[in-house]
Amino acid sequence: MKSAILIFAGLSLNCSTAAAQEPQAHPILSREQFLSYAAGAVVAGMYCGKLELNADFFLGYEYATGVYPPLDPNFRPEMARIEKDAKSDLDSYCKMARLMFYKGNKPKPLAAPLLVDKQ
């Protein structure tokens, strides 16, 4: 009995130490952040010729949260605002969108992996 308690205590200590050493998970996007980022990525997909939406990320986020940007009432006004800003300087906007959302960035995109190369 005494050895069983010692083994259990040792395992508990090892598990808590291992949990403390795990790398921190990436921060989860809030609904508002995702809608804003999605609007920016959609605009980039429309105007930045070599980029398209990363359907896997969008579907995964929708599956996990139930948020589907085209049906959200805040999405269209945000997209219209971003589109207006993007049209004023498309070259700069496309460079910024690639930095923020392009899945192929190393080590990772600044915001979320919402864009990929066109197939």
C-alpha positions as CSV (number, residue, x, y, z in Angstrom):
1,M,0.0,0.0,0.0
2,K,2.8,2.3,0.9
3,S,4.6,1.7,-2.4
4,A,1.4,2.3,-4.3
5,I,1.0,5.7,-2.7
6,L,4.6,6.6,-3.5
7,I,4.2,5.5,-7.2
8,F,1.0,7.5,-7.5
9,A,2.7,10.6,-5.9
10,G,5.7,10.2,-8.3
11,L,3.4,9.9,-11.3
12,S,1.4,13.0,-10.3
13,L,4.6,15.0,-9.9
14,N,5.9,13.9,-13.3
15,C,2.6,14.7,-15.0
16,S,2.4,18.2,-13.4
17,T,6.0,18.9,-14.5
18,A,5.3,17.7,-18.0
19,A,2.2,19.9,-18.2
20,A,4.2,22.9,-17.1
21,Q,6.7,22.4,-19.8
22,E,4.2,22.1,-22.7
23,P,4.4,25.0,-25.1
24,Q,1.7,27.6,-24.9
25,A,-1.1,27.2,-27.4
26,H,-1.7,29.8,-30.1
27,P,-4.2,32.4,-28.9
28,I,-7.7,31.8,-30.1
29,L,-9.2,34.4,-32.4
30,S,-12.3,36.2,-31.0
31,R,-15.4,36.4,-33.1
32,E,-14.8,40.1,-33.8
33,Q,-11.1,39.5,-34.7
34,F,-12.0,36.6,-37.0
35,L,-14.7,38.6,-38.8
36,S,-12.3,41.6,-39.3
37,Y,-9.4,39.3,-40.5
38,A,-11.8,37.4,-42.7
39,A,-13.0,40.6,-44.3
40,G,-9.4,41.7,-44.9
41,A,-8.6,38.3,-46.4
42,V,-11.6,38.3,-48.7
43,V,-10.6,41.7,-50.0
44,A,-7.1,40.5,-50.6
45,G,-8.4,37.4,-52.4
46,M,-10.5,39.8,-54.7
47,Y,-7.7,42.3,-55.5
48,C,-4.3,40.6,-54.9
49,G,-4.0,38.4,-58.0
50,K,-1.8,35.6,-56.6
51,L,-3.7,35.0,-53.4
52,E,-6.9,33.1,-52.5
53,L,-8.7,32.2,-49.3
54,N,-7.5,29.3,-47.2
55,A,-10.7,27.3,-47.2
56,D,-9.4,24.8,-44.7
57,F,-8.8,27.5,-42.0
58,F,-12.2,29.1,-42.7
59,L,-14.0,25.7,-42.5
60,G,-12.2,24.7,-39.4
61,Y,-13.0,28.0,-37.6
62,E,-16.7,27.7,-38.7
63,Y,-16.8,24.1,-37.6
64,A,-15.3,24.9,-34.2
65,T,-17.2,28.1,-33.5
66,G,-20.3,28.2,-35.7
67,V,-19.3,31.6,-37.0
68,Y,-19.9,31.9,-40.8
69,P,-18.7,35.4,-41.9
70,P,-21.1,36.0,-44.9
71,L,-24.1,35.5,-42.6
72,D,-22.8,37.7,-39.8
73,P,-24.4,41.2,-39.9
74,N,-21.0,42.9,-39.0
75,F,-19.1,41.2,-41.8
76,R,-20.3,43.2,-44.8
77,P,-19.8,46.7,-43.4
78,E,-16.3,45.7,-42.2
79,M,-15.5,44.3,-45.7
80,A,-16.8,47.5,-47.4
81,R,-14.6,49.6,-45.1
82,I,-11.5,47.5,-45.8
83,E,-12.2,47.4,-49.5
84,K,-12.4,51.2,-49.7
85,D,-9.1,51.5,-47.9
86,A,-7.5,48.8,-50.0
87,K,-8.5,50.4,-53.3
88,S,-6.7,53.6,-52.3
89,D,-3.3,51.8,-52.4
90,L,-3.6,48.2,-53.7
91,D,0.1,47.5,-53.8
92,S,0.6,48.3,-50.1
93,Y,-2.6,46.6,-49.1
94,C,-1.5,43.3,-50.9
95,K,1.9,43.4,-49.2
96,M,0.3,44.0,-45.8
97,A,-2.2,41.2,-46.4
98,R,0.5,38.8,-47.4
99,L,2.4,39.6,-44.2
100,M,-0.7,39.3,-42.0
101,F,-2.5,36.4,-43.5
102,Y,-0.3,34.3,-45.9
103,K,-0.1,30.7,-44.7
104,G,3.4,30.2,-46.2
105,N,5.1,32.8,-44.0
106,K,7.9,31.6,-41.9
107,P,7.6,31.2,-39.0
108,K,3.9,32.1,-39.3
109,P,1.6,34.9,-40.5
110,L,1.2,37.7,-38.0
111,A,-2.6,37.3,-37.6
112,A,-4.0,34.1,-39.1
113,P,-3.3,31.7,-42.0
114,L,-6.3,33.0,-44.1
115,L,-4.6,33.2,-47.5
116,V,-2.8,30.7,-49.8
117,D,-1.3,30.8,-53.3
118,K,-3.9,30.5,-56.1
119,Q,-4.0,27.0,-57.6
